[in-house]
Amino acid sequence: MYEVLPGTAENVLGFKAVGKITPDDYKKTLDPAIDAYLKDHDGVRIVLELGPEWEGMTVGAMWDDLKLGLSKVTKWKRIAVVTDRDWLEHATKAFGWATPGEVKVFETGEVADALTWAAAD
């Protein structure tokens, strides 16, 4: 599931992944939050914490993640990924250039830095 990160700024969405992410987590949490956010903002600034409590994603959730990214392709401004997984850090850095907007990886424990970065212009 996705939990809202405490301490998020008014212009940033922040979520912490806990357990295994499923399509329901997109339908019930992430998609509606982003749609509501875009009613008041011109682009998405988001922090995703994928730390030790995150157990991965189902195939359906991966598909929903891709659909979400493509459906909002012109709306991504800043995406901060907070993780303790080396493979995820390397993948994000390797493919971040293909993501619209700016993408930056932060280490676990740097959530406050990620939130500050995502909120900045």
N, C-alpha and C positions, 0 to 999 in steps of 0.2 A: 504494500500500500504506500501511498504518498502522504506524508504528514507535512503540514505547513511549518516552515522554519521560523522560529521566533527571531525577532529583531530585524525583520525585513523592512526596508524603506517603502514609502508610499509608491514609488515608481519601479519596484522590483517584486517579482514573484519568487518565492523561495520554497523549495520542497526537499524533504529528506525521504529517500527510499528505504523502506523497512520490509524485510521478507522478500518474497518473489513478486515481481510486478506482473500483473495480468491485464488483459484488455479492459476489464472492469475498472481498473485504476485510471485508465485514460478516459473512459466514458463518464465515470462518476466524479473524478477529481481534476485531472489535468486539463482536459478539453474544456469543461465549463469554466474553470478558473481563467484560462487564457482568453476565452471568448469574452468573459465579463471584463477582464483587464483591458482588452482592446477597445472597449466602448469608451474608455477614458484616456487611452494612450495611443500614440501613433506607431509604436513598435514594442516588441517584447524584450524585456530585460529579465533574465531568469537565472537563478542559482539552483543547481541540482546537487544534493549531497548523496553520493553513492559510496557509503562507508562500510564498516564492518557488519552492520545490521542488514545490508542489502544482500539478497541471495540470488540475484540475477533476474532475468525476464523470460517469460514464456515466448514461444514463437509468435503467438498472436499479439503479444504486447510489442514485440519488435516491429511487426507489421504496422500496428497502430502508431508507433513512434515515427516510423518513416512517413506514414500518411499525414500525421500532424505536422511534421517538418515541412513537407511539400505543400500542404494546404496553406501554410502561413509563410511561404518562402520569402516574400518581400517584407515581412514584419519582424524578423529576428534582428535585434540590435546588439545585444550582449548576452552571451551564454557562458556562465561560469560553472565548471564541473569540479566538485570537491570530492576527492577519492583517495583511497589507500591502495587501489589496485593498479599495479604497474602497467598491466596490459591495457587497461582502460585509458590511463594517462598517455601511453604511447599511441594508441589508436586515435585518441582525440587530437593529439598534436599532429599526427600524420595526415588525418583527413579533415582537420579543422578548416583548412583553406577552401574546401568545397562547401562549407556552410556559410550561408549569407550572414552578415554581421560579424562581430568579433567573438572569438572563442578563447577562453583561457582556463587552464587547469590549475587547481589549488590542492595542496596537501590536506589530508584530514587534520582537523584542528584549526584550519584557516578559513572557517565559514565567515567570520566577521570581515576578513580581508576580501573574500569573494563578494560579499554583499556590498561592500564599499566600492569595489571595482565595477560591479554591475550597475550601480546607481550613478556612477560618474559619467560626465559627458566627454 
